[in-house]
Amino acid sequence: MKVALVNLTSGGLSGGYQKYLSAVVPRMRRDARIGAMNVFVPPEFVEAPAFRALGAECWPRDDPWRGYPSLNRRLQEINPNVVFIPTSRHLETGTPTAIMVRNMEPLEAPFAGNPWPEKLRNLARCAASRHACRAATSVIAVSAHVKEFLVRRWGISAEKVSVIYHGVEDHAGGVSACSPVSAGALTPGRFAFTAGSIRPARGLEDAVEAVAHLKLRGIEIPLAIAGGFETAQHQYLRAMAGLAERCGVANLVVWLGHLSPVEMAWCYMNCRVSITTSRAEACPNTVLEAMSHGCLCISTKTPPMPEFYKDSCCYYDGGNAIDLANVMAELVESADGEKQRLREAALARSRAFTWDKTATQTVDMLLATSSR
């Protein structure tokens, strides 16, 4: 089977997405059922290390504005059996096409406190994703929650949608870790940690206010927040910093910024508890990584978080900072045996998500798509 993997994007390819490609594409190429795989990326990304390693090709910068004529000519030359577009976008090729839905914020929470330009972009992303799902031959949903949304809310045929989870590295052989410079005076084993892009759908106010509630009870737990932010989200970042100031915990909230993989590993390995406050997720990499490092985990009950954590996590009601504070206090003060049980449960649960499984199931789906 010949596969063309086309990374259509409206502007960016996140670090998590590039990690997905770096993990999955080499494994797919090693599958005996793949005769050839050509990878295409926007010209601004073709020299990125992750894509150079994949031997990626690109289209001319003006190709999107002209309906991708150069890309389509190249696809005709290759004559693939199937076109795989993992970015939930549509491209008319005349060839069986599979897409992947991996971002639920534009679908479930397009407004979510965003400034108006971002709200409009999210609405456009939602419309493009819906059109792609309807036009594609097959759709990959990266969680059962995503599939349920597509089938129940958008009326996409259930037979058309395959659930294929992302994977996570197994750290049984050891982990490379390095303390972030931005960690400052954080004491290993004493701080709460949360990670992900800084935007309203993260729900960071839950964690900031929970730290304030705990401080009033005489329990001081510093909160380390990792993640970069787009220019459009300056307002949200300022709002969260202002919230910490008003709550009297600015000295307890540490903004780590964008971290490298080894810096993220240090935070997971040294945090007292890992917190997930997100309002909308598809297959959250931070959840998989927290479990794979054996973290004590607290999360909202918002889908799909329970789908991934299952019984390896303590839950709170999203938007209820007092509930989060109660769960944090109960967890950090719990017996060592209970903490060890949760850590072992998280590690065991993480091993259900492997990149080998992701690659094999993706090839299965592409093979079925090519024959439709």
N, C-alpha and C positions, 0 to 999 in steps of 0.2 A: 504494500500500500504506500502510495506517495501522499505526503501531507504538506500543505502550506499553512504555516502558523503566522497569522497576520495580526500584529499588535496595533489595531486602530485605536486612536486616543484623541480626546478633545484638547489635550494640552500637556498631560503629564503621565509618567509611569512611576508609581510609588516604589519605595524601597522594598516593601513587602511583596509587591507584584514582581519586581525584578528577582527577588529571592525565590519566588515560586517558579519562575522560568528557569533560573539557574539550577534548581533542584530537579525539576520535572523533565525538561527537554533532553538532557543527556541520558536519563533513564529511558525515555521513550525511544531515543535513537538506538539504544542497545536492544530493544525488543525486536525479535526476529520478524515480527509482522510488519515492521516499518522498513520499507525499502529505501526511502529518502525523505528528508524533512528539511524544507527551506523555511527560514525564519525571517520575517520582515518587520522592521521597526521604523518609526519616524526618523527623518535625517538627523534631528538634534540628539538622538540617543544612539546612533549607530557606532559611535566611538566609545561609548560607556564600556567599562571593563566587562560587565556582565554580558553584554551583547556581542562584544568582540570575541569572547570565549565561545559564543554560540555560532559564530560565523554569520552574523545577521546581515541582511541586505536592507536597503532603504529605498524610498521613492522620492522623487523631486519635491522640493519644498512647496511648490505651487500645485502639486497633484491633488490634494484634498479639494481645492477650490474648483477644480475642473472635473470632479467626479472620479478621480483616481484612474485616468486612462493609462498612465505608464505602469502602475501596479497591475492593472488588469491585463495589459499586454504581456507582462512578465509571467503572470499566472497562466496565461494561455500557452506560453513557451514551456512552462513546467508541466502543465496538464495534470494537476494533482487529482487524486481520487476524492479528496475531501479538503475543505478549507476550514481551519480552526481559528476562531476569533475569540480569544479569552477576555475581551474587554466589553462584552455586551453591546456591540455595535454591529450594524448591518452593512454588508458589501454585496452588491449584486454581481455574481460571477458566473451563474449558470451551472455551478458545481454544488453538490451537497455541502451544506455549511453547518458547523456546530459553533455555538457561542457559549460563554460562561457568564453567569451573574454572580458577582463577588462584592458588590457594594450596595448595601441596603439603605443607607441614609437618604439618597435621592428618592427612593421608592416609599419608605415608611415615614421619614421625618425631613421632608424637603425644606421646611421652614425652620423649625427647631432653634429659634433664637438667632438665626443667621441674618446678616445685613441683606438688604434687598437685592443687590447684585448677585450674591451667592444664592439667595432663594430662587432667582430667575434661572441661574445656571443649573441648580438642582432640578428644577422643573424640566429644563431642556434635557438633562441627563436621563430623567425618568422617562420622558417621551421617546428618546432614542433607544433606551433599553427595552421599552414595551414593544416598539416597532421591530427591534432585532429579535426578540423572543417569538413574535408572531411570524416573522419571515424566515427564521432559521429552520433547518431540517431537524436539528436536535439542540437541546439546551442542557448545559451542566449547571446544576444548583449546588453550591458549596456547603449546603446544610439542608436538613429536612425542613427547617423553618423557611428557607428561601423557596423550596419547592412548593410548600403549602401556600405561600403568598402568590406565587405565579399561577398556581392551579385555581385557588379559590378567589383571588382578587382580580386576576387578569384573564381567567378562563383559558389558560394554556393547557393543552391536553396533557394529562398525567403521563401518558405513554411516551410523550416527547421529551420529558424531563428526567435526567439521571442525577441522583445525589452522589457527588464525589467530593469527599473531604480533602482539604489540604493536609500536608504532613508536617512533622516537626522532627528535628534531629534528636536522636537518642544520645544522651550524655553519659552513658554508662562507662565510656572509655576516658572520661575526664573532660573538663571544661576549661577553655582559655578565658581568663577574666582579668579585667583591669579597672581599678577605681576611677570614675570620671573626675576630672579636675573640678567640675561644677558641683561635685558632691560635698565639697568643703569639709565641714566638721561632722558630717553624718557618722554616727557610731554604728558599726556593723551589728546587725541583730536587733536594732532598736527602732528602726524607722518603717513606716508603711510606704508601699511603692505602688504607683499606677503609671501606665504607659500607653501611648497612642497619640495620634495627631491632636493638637490643641484646637478644638472646635466645639460649638455648643452641644453637639450630639454626644460628646464625651460625658456630659453630666458631672463635671468636676466639682460643681457646687456641693454635691452630696458629701464628697470626701473632705473638702475644706470646712464645711459646717460641722461635720462629724468630729473633726479634730478640735474644733472650738467647744463642742458639747463635752468632749472628754476632758478638756482642760478645766472646765468649770467643776468637774468631779475630782480634780486633782490628779488626772492621768494625762501625762504629756507624751504624745507619740508624734514625732516629726513626720511630715508627709513629703515624700520625694515624688515629683511629677516629671516624667520624661516625655519628650515629644516635640517635634518641630511644629511650625504653624505657617500658614500662607498669609500673605499680606492682608487678605480680606478678613482674617481672624484676629487682627490686632485688637479690635474692640472687645472680643471675648476674653483675650488674655488679660487686658487691662481690667475688665470687669472682675475676673477671678482674683487678680492681685488686690483689687480694691476690696473685694469681699473678705479676703484674708486679713486685710488691714482693719476693716470695721469689726470683724469678729475677734480681734486681738490675738491673732495667731500668725501674723506675717513672719515672725521669727521662727515659726515651726514649719512653714511651707517653703520647700526648696525647689526652685525651677531648674531642672537639669538640662533642658534643651534637647536637641537631637543627639542621640547617643549611638556609638558604634556597636556592633554585635558583642564585642568583648566587654564593653562598658555596661550594656544591658545585662549580660550574664552576671557581672559583679552585683548589680542591683537585685536580680532575682535570687542570687545565692546568699545575699546578706540582709535582705529585708525581713522584717518581723512578720509582715503579712502583705500579700499582693491583693490589690483591690480593683475590681472591674465595675465601673459606674456607667457604662455606655447605655445610650437610649436606643441605638439601632446598630446591629452588626449582622454580618453574613456568616463568615467563618473567621473569628477573631484570632489572628496570629499571636497576640499577646496572651490570650487564654491558653493556647497550646504551649507556648514557651514557659509560662508560669508553672503549668503542671509538669512539664518536662524537667524543670529544675527542682521539683519537689517542694514548691512553695505552699505555705498556708494561704488558702485563697478565700476571699469574700467576693460575692458578686450580686448584682441585681438578679431578680427572677425573670427579667425580660428575655424572651426568646432571641437568639438561640443559646444563650449562656447555659441553661440547665441541660440542654442537649449535649454540650461538650463536657462540662464539669461533672454532671450527674451527682453522685454522692461523695465526691472528693472536695466539696466546697461548702461553705456556710453562706446562706442567702439572706438578703434584705430586700425590702420593698423600695424599688427605684424612686427617687424623689423624696424619700423620707430619711433625712440626715440623722434624726434621733434613733431610728431603727438601725441605721448603719453603725452609729456610735455604740449602741447596745451590743450588737454582734461583735464589733471589734473588741470591746471590753471583755465580753464573755470568752472570745477565742484566745486573746493574749493571756488571760488569767486561767485558762483551762489546764487540766493536768497534762504532764509531759506525755503520758501514754496516749491521750486523745490527739495531741498534736502530732505525734509520730504516726498514728493511724491515718490521719488526714494527709500527711506528707506521702506516705506509702500509697495511699489511694490515688493521689494526684499523679505520682510517677507511673503507677499501673495503668491509669486511664490514658495517659499521654501515649503509651505504647500501642494504643489502638489506631493512632494516626501516623502512618509512615509514608514517606515519599515514594517508596517502591509500590505501595498499594495505590497511591494516587496516580502514578504513571501507568500502571497496568490497567486500572479501571478506565483511564482516559483513552488508552489505545483500544480497549474493548468497545467503548462508546463510538470512537471514530470509525472503527471497522464496521460497526452496525450502521452508522450514518452513511458511509460510502456506498452501501448497498441499497439505500432507500431511493 
